[in-house]
Amino acid sequence: MAKTTELRQVALERPFDDQKPGTSGLRKSTRQFQTPHYLESFIEASLRVVPGVAGGALVVGGDGRYGNIAAIAVIARMAAAHGVSRLITTTGGILSTPAASHLIRSRGAVAGIILSASHNPGGLDGDFGVKINGANGGPAPESVTDAIHGATLSLEGYRILDAEPLNLDAPGTTTIGAMAVEVIDGVDDYVTLMQKLFDFDRIAALLRGDFRVAFDAMHAVTGPYASRLFEGLLGAPAGTVRNGLPLADFGGGHPDPNLTYAHELADLLLTGSRYDFGAACDGDGDRNMILGRDCFVNPSDSLAVLTANATLAPGYVDGLAGVARSMPTSAAADVVAGALGIPCFETPTGWKFFGNLLDAGRITLCGEESFGTGSNHIREKDGLWAVLFWLQILAVRGCSVAEVMAGHWSRFGRHYYSRHDYEAVASEAAHGLYDRISGMLTALPGQAFAGRTVRAADDFGYTDPVDGSISKGQGLRVLLDDGSRVVLRLSGTGTKGATLRVYLESYVPPSGDLDQNPQLALKDLIDAIDALAEIRVRTGMERPTVIT
């Protein structure tokens, strides 16, 4: 039965001037998004800019954080006012970012609106976010997000239908004005896709044996997906999925799957002997952390291992077209790609840069050091996909995570790697530090650094091999004569102050010492960049907020 609706034009006293999307959409504090007309302004601009909205289909959902359902209701009413013919959303409004990417592609939608601030905390005192994905299922390109930002700066008002609230309690269909609304189970389509890529019988045999798994959903979006997959279809014992109920404030936690914020899971694997495998995903389900008993897998190594073992999974049995990594990610995947005779691309940070390579068939796998890995099955990084891929490898090879890593390093060498995050640094101090190093780049080559010599120093730029677009200013690099390097970046994904990220990498060949503590192996680089950049002095911080 159609809902009673009435079109309303809402005037704005003045446009908002702070709605420029970052690498993963518009992220602000929840309270900022609660400002009257704030959400509506960004959605209005997006619906005006995204191609094919009138008469097209739109996918909408989010990670369950505070404001999720209310925002879906607003977006649905605005979509109807803009002539969207069909809106697809999910029960409870729960939809992971990778599942959204798959739905956009499989349902022929013109775009998706994903409500998430990813790994940022939630709740009224936390953060909220809106990300626009294109028809290929991937993040909207800069040309689109720049146009959206431009539209917000001159916006005079927005269109919305007054309508009764959506019922997201169960699957079903309804209408808002002339727009059809389809509420689906957000887990079904995604699970079906995973069953096409991996051998569920083989993985189930592993999980139903003596192999014990702990998965931490961090009270975020992957709880329902992981419960269906691991405890349902794969037969893992009840309790395998921890913190599986999505909560508006993520249970007061920080849904970022790393050794700092997922420390309870890390303790189970790194100090205990009950579990053989551990994993966690972030707020919207696109990031992952992989652990074995007494073994942490850094994300750069994870991408390399998946690349080296890809043909063990049915979905990749024919091999890989190529692999890509973000610039700050270690070169571990490069070494594997060289051995396999496939290309390896180095891109700026941001998943959208992988999209062109995936769409053009130039790569099959891709990943970032920030705990994101993915493939051509969608156009987003995919946390649970990575977890299933690791379980596939372990099931086929019949060994532990630590044994996989030891074998990998003995064949390809080890890239000792770490990222040091200095969070919530005063913006003036962070930019002052960054600008100082930027001004030193041309003078650094030939100078001594950490017992080595600087071979080159630059601000990374990228020319897209598919469309020729150029991206500059992607991170400051100090490249050393033995292949080691240090990279500095300022993050655009935080909402409070600035985050300085320092990436450190040192390569040891198979004949070298492969069993060092990464922080000790990198100590000379850590001390040298602190002295050069005056990190402790300028930030006032004695140690990083997060070390991964």
Residue pairs with C-beta under 8 A, 6 or more apart in sequence:
1 174
2 174
2 175
2 177
3 163
3 164
3 174
3 175
3 176
3 177
4 163
4 164
5 80
5 161
5 162
5 163
5 176
5 177
6 161
6 162
7 81
7 159
7 160
7 161
7 162
7 177
8 159
8 160
8 161
8 162
9 157
9 158
9 159
10 37
10 40
10 157
10 158
10 159
10 160
11 156
11 157
12 37
12 41
12 155
12 156
12 157
12 158
15 41
15 152
15 153
15 154
15 155
15 156
16 37
16 38
16 41
16 42
16 152
16 155
17 152
17 153
18 28
19 26
19 41
19 42
19 45
19 148
19 149
19 152
20 26
20 145
20 149
21 131
21 132
21 140
21 145
21 148
21 149
22 492
22 493
23 349
23 350
23 352
23 492
23 493
24 118
24 129
24 131
24 139
24 350
24 351
24 493
25 114
25 116
25 129
25 130
25 131
25 132
25 139
25 145
26 42
26 129
26 130
26 131
27 117
27 118
27 120
27 127
27 128
27 129
27 493
27 494
27 495
28 38
28 127
28 128
28 129
28 495
29 125
29 126
29 127
29 128
29 495
29 496
30 65
30 66
30 67
30 122
30 123
30 124
30 125
30 126
30 127
30 128
31 124
31 125
32 38
32 128
33 39
33 67
33 71
33 128
34 67
34 124
37 158
39 71
39 74
39 130
40 74
40 78
40 158
40 160
41 152
41 155
41 158
42 130
42 148
42 152
43 74
43 75
43 78
43 113
43 130
43 158
44 78
44 151
44 155
44 157
44 158
44 159
45 148
45 149
45 151
45 152
45 155
46 113
46 130
46 132
46 148
47 53
47 78
47 79
47 82
47 84
48 82
48 151
49 144
49 147
49 148
49 151
50 110
50 111
50 132
50 134
50 140
50 144
51 110
51 135
52 110
52 111
52 135
53 79
53 82
53 83
53 84
53 110
53 111
54 82
54 83
54 84
55 83
55 84
55 85
56 84
56 85
56 86
56 109
56 110
56 111
57 84
57 85
57 86
57 87
57 88
57 107
57 108
57 109
57 110
58 79
58 84
58 86
58 87
58 88
58 109
58 110
58 111
58 112
58 113
59 87
59 88
59 89
59 95
59 100
59 103
59 104
59 107
59 109
59 111
59 112
59 113
59 133
60 72
60 75
60 76
60 79
60 87
60 88
60 89
60 95
60 112
60 113
60 115
61 72
61 89
61 90
61 93
61 94
61 95
61 99
61 100
61 114
61 115
61 186
62 68
62 71
62 72
62 93
62 94
62 95
62 114
62 115
62 116
62 221
62 284
63 94
63 95
63 96
63 97
63 115
63 116
63 122
63 220
63 221
63 246
63 283
63 284
63 285
64 92
64 93
64 94
64 220
64 221
64 246
64 247
64 248
65 115
65 116
65 117
65 122
65 123
65 126
65 127
65 128
65 248
65 249
65 250
65 283
66 122
66 123
66 124
66 126
66 128
66 248
66 249
67 115
67 128
67 248
68 93
68 115
68 248
69 92
69 93
69 168
71 115
71 128
71 130
72 89
72 93
72 115
72 166
72 168
73 165
73 166
74 160
75 113
76 87
76 89
76 163
76 166
76 176
76 179
76 181
77 160
77 161
77 162
77 163
77 176
78 158
78 159
78 160
78 161
79 87
79 179
80 87
80 161
80 163
80 176
80 177
80 178
80 179
81 159
81 160
81 161
81 177
82 159
83 178
83 179
84 179
85 178
85 179
85 180
86 179
86 180
86 181
86 182
87 176
87 179
87 180
87 181
87 182
88 103
88 107
88 109
88 182
88 184
89 95
89 166
89 168
89 181
89 182
89 183
89 184
90 168
90 183
90 184
90 185
90 186
91 168
91 169
91 170
91 171
91 183
91 184
91 185
91 186
92 168
92 169
92 186
92 246
93 115
93 168
94 186
94 221
94 224
94 246
95 103
95 114
95 186
95 221
96 186
96 190
96 221
96 222
96 225
96 284
96 285
96 286
96 383
96 384
97 114
97 116
97 118
97 131
97 221
97 284
97 285
97 286
97 380
97 381
98 190
98 285
98 286
98 374
98 378
98 380
98 381
98 382
98 383
98 384
98 385
99 186
99 187
99 189
99 190
99 225
99 285
100 112
100 114
100 133
100 137
100 380
101 112
101 133
101 137
101 138
101 378
101 379
101 380
102 137
102 189
102 190
102 193
102 377
102 378
103 109
103 112
103 186
103 189
104 111
104 112
104 133
104 134
104 135
104 136
104 137
105 136
105 137
105 378
105 379
106 189
109 135
110 135
111 132
111 133
111 134
111 135
111 140
112 132
112 133
112 137
113 130
113 131
113 132
113 133
114 130
114 131
114 132
114 133
114 284
115 128
115 129
115 130
115 131
116 129
116 131
116 221
116 283
116 284
117 126
117 127
117 128
117 129
117 283
117 495
118 129
118 282
118 283
118 284
118 286
118 287
118 493
119 254
119 255
119 256
119 257
119 282
119 283
119 287
120 126
120 127
120 129
120 254
120 255
120 256
120 283
120 493
120 494
120 495
121 127
121 249
121 250
121 253
121 254
121 255
122 128
122 247
122 248
122 249
122 250
122 255
122 283
123 248
123 249
123 250
123 252
124 249
126 249
126 250
127 495
131 139
132 139
132 140
132 144
132 145
132 148
133 139
133 140
133 379
133 380
134 140
134 141
134 144
136 355
136 359
136 379
137 378
137 379
137 380
138 351
138 352
138 354
138 355
138 358
138 379
138 380
139 350
139 351
139 352
139 355
139 379
139 380
140 148
140 352
141 352
141 355
142 352
161 176
161 177
163 176
163 177
166 174
166 176
166 181
166 183
167 174
167 183
168 183
170 183
171 183
171 184
171 185
172 183
173 180
173 181
173 182
173 183
174 180
174 181
174 183
175 181
186 224
187 224
187 225
187 228
190 225
190 384
191 225
191 228
191 229
191 233
193 377
193 378
194 229
194 384
194 385
194 388
195 233
196 314
196 315
197 313
197 314
197 315
197 316
197 377
197 385
197 388
198 313
198 314
198 315
198 388
198 389
198 391
198 392
199 313
199 314
199 392
199 395
199 396
200 233
200 234
202 392
202 395
202 396
203 234
203 388
203 391
203 392
203 395
204 233
204 234
204 235
205 395
206 391
206 394
206 395
207 213
207 230
207 234
207 235
207 236
207 240
207 391
208 234
208 235
208 236
211 276
211 277
211 394
212 237
212 274
212 275
212 276
212 277
213 230
213 236
213 240
213 275
213 276
213 277
213 278
213 279
213 391
214 240
214 242
214 265
214 268
214 269
214 275
214 277
214 278
214 279
215 226
215 230
215 240
215 241
215 242
215 278
215 279
215 280
215 387
216 242
216 243
216 257
216 262
216 264
216 265
216 278
216 279
216 280
216 281
217 223
217 226
217 241
217 242
217 243
217 244
217 246
217 280
217 281
218 243
218 250
218 251
218 253
218 255
218 257
218 261
218 262
218 280
218 281
218 282
218 283
219 243
219 244
219 245
219 246
219 247
219 250
219 251
219 253
219 255
220 246
220 250
220 255
220 281
220 282
220 283
220 284
220 285
221 246
221 281
221 283
221 284
221 285
222 281
222 285
222 383
222 384
223 241
223 243
223 244
223 245
223 246
224 244
224 246
225 285
225 384
226 241
226 244
226 281
226 384
227 241
227 244
229 384
229 388
230 236
230 240
230 241
231 237
231 238
231 240
231 241
242 265
243 251
243 253
250 283
253 261
254 261
255 261
255 282
255 283
256 262
256 282
256 283
256 287
257 279
257 280
257 281
257 282
257 287
257 288
257 289
257 371
257 383
258 289
258 371
258 546
258 548
259 266
259 289
259 296
259 547
259 548
260 545
260 546
260 547
260 548
261 546
262 280
262 289
265 278
265 280
265 289
265 291
266 278
266 291
266 296
268 274
268 275
268 278
269 275
269 277
269 278
269 291
269 292
269 293
269 294
269 295
269 296
270 291
270 294
270 295
270 296
273 293
275 293
276 292
276 293
276 400
276 401
277 291
277 292
277 293
277 390
277 391
277 394
277 401
278 289
278 290
278 291
278 292
279 288
279 289
279 290
279 291
279 387
279 390
280 288
280 289
281 287
281 288
281 289
281 383
281 384
281 387
282 288
282 371
282 383
285 382
285 383
285 384
286 372
286 374
286 380
286 381
286 382
286 383
287 370
287 371
287 372
287 381
287 383
288 299
288 302
288 371
288 372
288 373
288 383
288 384
288 386
288 387
289 297
289 299
289 371
290 297
290 302
290 386
290 387
290 390
290 401
291 297
291 401
292 400
292 401
292 402
292 404
292 405
293 400
293 401
293 402
294 402
295 400
295 401
295 402
295 405
297 305
297 401
297 405
298 330
298 369
298 417
298 418
298 518
298 548
299 329
299 367
299 368
299 369
299 370
299 371
299 372
299 373
299 548
300 325
300 329
300 330
300 332
300 333
300 367
300 369
300 415
300 417
301 330
301 332
301 405
301 408
301 415
301 417
302 367
302 373
302 386
302 390
303 323
303 325
303 329
303 332
303 333
303 365
303 366
303 367
303 373
304 332
304 333
304 335
304 336
304 408
304 412
305 390
305 393
305 404
305 405
305 408
306 365
306 367
306 373
306 386
306 389
306 390
306 393
307 320
307 323
307 333
307 336
307 337
307 340
307 365
308 336
308 339
308 340
308 408
308 411
308 412
309 393
309 397
309 404
310 316
310 319
310 320
310 364
310 365
311 317
311 318
311 319
312 392
312 393
312 396
312 397
313 389
313 392
313 393
315 375
315 377
316 364
316 365
316 375
319 340
319 342
320 340
320 342
320 363
320 364
320 365
321 342
321 361
321 362
321 363
321 364
322 337
322 342
322 343
322 344
322 345
322 357
322 362
322 363
322 364
323 333
323 336
323 337
323 342
323 343
323 344
323 345
323 363
323 364
323 365
323 366
324 344
324 345
324 346
324 347
324 354
324 357
324 363
324 365
324 366
324 367
325 331
325 333
325 334
325 344
325 345
325 346
325 347
325 366
325 367
325 368
325 369
326 346
326 347
326 348
326 349
326 350
326 353
326 367
326 368
326 369
326 370
327 346
327 347
327 348
327 349
327 460
327 462
327 474
327 475
327 477
327 487
328 349
328 368
328 369
328 419
328 475
328 487
328 489
328 501
328 503
329 367
329 368
329 369
330 369
330 415
330 417
330 505
331 415
331 483
331 505
331 507
332 412
332 415
332 417
333 344
333 367
334 344
334 346
335 412
335 413
335 415
336 412
337 343
337 344
338 344
339 412
343 362
343 363
345 357
345 362
345 363
345 465
346 462
347 353
347 354
347 357
347 462
348 460
348 462
348 471
348 474
348 475
349 368
349 370
349 474
349 475
349 489
351 368
351 372
351 374
351 379
351 380
351 381
353 462
353 464
353 471
354 363
354 366
354 374
354 379
355 379
356 464
356 466
356 467
357 363
357 366
357 465
357 466
358 366
358 376
358 379
359 379
359 466
360 466
361 376
362 465
362 466
363 376
364 375
364 376
365 373
365 374
365 375
366 373
366 374
366 375
366 381
367 373
367 374
367 381
368 381
369 417
369 419
369 503
370 419
371 383
371 548
372 381
372 383
373 381
373 382
373 385
373 386
373 389
374 380
374 381
374 382
374 385
374 386
375 382
375 385
377 385
390 401
393 404
394 400
394 401
394 404
397 404
399 407
406 514
409 510
409 514
410 510
410 514
411 510
412 510
413 507
413 508
413 509
413 510
413 512
413 514
414 507
414 508
414 512
414 514
415 505
415 506
415 507
415 508
416 505
416 506
416 507
416 508
416 516
416 518
416 521
416 522
417 503
417 504
417 505
417 506
417 518
417 522
418 503
418 504
418 518
418 519
418 522
418 547
418 548
419 501
419 502
419 503
419 504
419 546
419 547
419 548
420 501
420 502
420 504
420 526
420 544
420 546
420 547
421 491
421 499
421 500
421 501
421 502
421 544
421 545
421 546
421 547
421 548
422 430
422 499
422 500
422 501
422 502
422 535
422 539
422 541
422 544
422 545
423 494
423 497
423 499
423 545
423 546
424 494
424 496
424 497
424 498
424 499
424 545
425 497
425 498
425 499
425 500
425 539
425 541
426 497
426 498
427 497
427 498
429 538
429 539
429 540
430 490
430 497
430 498
430 499
430 500
430 539
431 490
431 498
432 538
433 500
433 533
433 534
433 535
433 538
433 539
434 476
434 488
434 490
434 500
436 533
436 534
437 476
437 488
437 532
437 533
438 459
438 476
440 457
440 532
441 457
441 458
441 459
441 476
442 457
444 454
444 457
444 478
445 454
445 455
445 456
445 457
446 453
446 454
447 453
447 454
448 454
449 478
449 480
449 528
449 532
450 480
450 484
450 524
450 525
450 527
450 528
451 524
452 480
452 481
452 482
452 484
453 480
453 481
454 478
454 479
454 480
454 481
455 479
455 480
455 481
456 477
456 479
457 476
457 477
457 478
457 479
458 476
458 477
458 479
459 472
459 473
459 474
459 475
459 476
459 477
460 474
460 475
460 476
460 477
460 487
461 470
461 471
461 472
461 473
461 474
462 470
462 471
462 474
463 469
463 470
464 470
464 471
474 489
475 487
475 488
475 489
476 487
476 488
476 489
477 485
477 486
477 487
478 485
478 486
478 487
478 529
478 532
479 485
482 506
482 507
483 506
483 507
484 505
484 506
484 507
484 525
485 503
485 504
485 505
486 502
486 503
486 504
486 505
486 525
486 528
486 529
487 502
487 503
487 505
488 500
488 501
488 502
488 503
488 529
488 533
489 500
489 501
489 503
490 498
490 499
490 500
490 501
491 498
491 499
491 500
491 501
493 499
500 535
500 539
502 529
502 533
502 535
502 544
504 522
504 525
504 526
504 529
505 522
506 521
506 522
506 525
508 514
508 516
508 521
519 526
519 547
529 535
530 536
535 541
536 542
